[in-house]
């Protein structure tokens, strides 16, 4: 029973998942700090304040904290932009550069299709 439990814990997928989870938490902290410490001060410079959580209105003793929602929305958009422009785009560019001519190999059928399309385009001109 203990050996089965040990085998379960040492299974590759579980270890990979644990490592990915820990790395995801560290990455989330990094992006969170980037947004909070570098992007939100720019927002504060442009708009006037980095935190809108003090904005509220009251109807029948119910307090609506719409400012907290605005702050969360700005944080979400800036986090998504930071991930896209500083992680996704650079990784895509690196991946595109490292792809060799092997990925660009076209099989015969695809080559024929491309030649036919080129011939059709030329005949229209």
C-alpha positions as CSV (number, residue, x, y, z in Angstrom):
1,X,0.0,0.0,0.0
2,X,2.8,2.5,0.9
3,X,4.7,1.5,-2.3
4,X,1.6,2.3,-4.4
5,X,1.3,5.6,-2.7
6,X,5.0,6.4,-3.3
7,X,4.5,5.4,-6.9
8,X,1.5,7.7,-7.2
9,X,3.5,10.6,-5.8
10,X,6.4,10.0,-8.0
11,X,4.4,9.6,-11.2
12,X,5.6,12.0,-13.8
13,X,2.4,13.8,-14.5
14,X,1.8,14.7,-10.8
15,X,5.4,16.1,-10.4
16,X,5.1,18.1,-13.6
17,X,1.7,19.5,-12.5
18,X,3.2,20.5,-9.1
19,X,6.1,22.2,-10.7
20,X,3.8,24.0,-13.2
21,X,1.6,25.1,-10.3
22,X,4.5,26.5,-8.3
23,X,5.9,28.2,-11.4
24,X,2.5,29.6,-12.2
25,X,2.2,31.1,-8.7
26,X,5.7,32.7,-9.0
27,X,4.8,34.0,-12.4
28,X,1.5,35.5,-11.2
29,X,3.4,37.3,-8.4
30,X,5.9,38.7,-10.9
31,X,3.2,39.9,-13.2
32,X,1.2,41.3,-10.3
33,X,4.2,43.2,-9.1
34,X,4.9,44.5,-12.6
35,X,1.3,45.8,-12.9
36,X,1.0,47.2,-9.4
37,X,4.5,48.8,-9.2
38,X,5.1,49.9,-12.8
39,X,1.9,50.1,-14.8
40,X,-0.6,51.4,-12.1
41,X,1.6,54.4,-11.3
42,X,1.4,55.3,-15.0
43,X,-2.3,55.0,-14.8
44,X,-2.3,57.2,-11.7
45,X,-0.1,59.7,-13.6
46,X,-2.6,59.9,-16.5
47,X,-5.9,59.6,-14.6
48,X,-5.0,61.1,-11.3
49,X,-5.2,58.1,-8.9
50,X,-4.2,54.4,-9.0
51,X,-7.0,53.2,-6.8
52,X,-10.6,53.9,-7.3
53,X,-11.9,51.7,-4.5
54,X,-13.1,54.8,-2.6
55,X,-15.7,55.6,-5.2
56,X,-19.2,54.5,-4.0
57,X,-22.8,55.5,-4.1
58,X,-25.6,54.5,-1.7
59,X,-29.2,53.6,-2.4
60,X,-31.5,52.7,0.5
61,X,-28.5,52.0,2.9
62,X,-26.9,49.7,0.3
63,X,-23.4,50.8,-0.6
64,X,-22.3,50.2,-4.2
65,X,-18.5,50.1,-4.5
66,X,-18.2,50.7,-8.2
67,X,-14.7,52.1,-7.7
68,X,-13.4,48.7,-6.6
69,X,-14.8,47.2,-9.8
70,X,-13.1,49.9,-11.9
71,X,-9.8,49.2,-10.2
72,X,-10.2,45.5,-10.7
73,X,-11.1,46.0,-14.4
74,X,-8.0,48.3,-15.0
75,X,-5.8,45.7,-13.2
76,X,-7.2,42.9,-15.3
77,X,-6.7,44.7,-18.6
78,X,-3.2,45.9,-17.7
79,X,-2.2,42.4,-16.5
80,X,-3.5,40.9,-19.7
81,X,-1.7,43.5,-21.8
82,X,1.5,42.8,-19.8
83,X,1.3,39.1,-20.4
84,X,0.5,39.5,-24.1
85,X,3.2,42.1,-24.9
86,X,6.0,40.9,-22.6
87,X,5.5,37.1,-22.6
88,X,3.3,35.9,-25.5
89,X,4.7,38.1,-28.3
90,X,8.4,37.6,-27.4
91,X,7.9,33.8,-27.0
92,X,6.1,33.7,-30.3
93,X,8.9,35.6,-32.0
94,X,11.6,33.4,-30.5
95,X,9.7,30.3,-31.5
96,X,9.3,31.6,-35.1
97,X,13.0,32.2,-35.3
98,X,14.0,28.8,-34.0
99,X,11.8,27.0,-36.4
100,X,14.0,25.8,-39.1
101,X,13.4,24.9,-42.7
102,X,12.0,21.6,-41.5
103,X,8.7,23.3,-40.5
104,X,8.5,24.9,-43.9
105,X,8.7,21.7,-45.9
106,X,5.6,21.5,-48.1
107,X,4.3,18.1,-49.2
108,X,3.5,17.5,-52.9
109,X,-0.2,17.9,-52.7
110,X,0.1,21.3,-50.9
111,X,2.6,22.4,-53.4
112,X,0.2,21.5,-56.2
113,X,-2.5,23.5,-54.5
114,X,-0.3,26.5,-54.2
115,X,0.7,26.3,-57.9
116,X,-2.9,26.1,-58.9
117,X,-3.9,29.1,-56.8
118,X,-0.9,31.0,-58.3
119,X,-2.1,30.1,-61.8
120,X,-5.6,31.2,-61.1
121,X,-4.4,34.5,-59.7
122,X,-2.2,35.1,-62.8
123,X,-5.1,34.3,-65.1
124,X,-7.3,36.9,-63.5
125,X,-4.7,39.7,-64.2
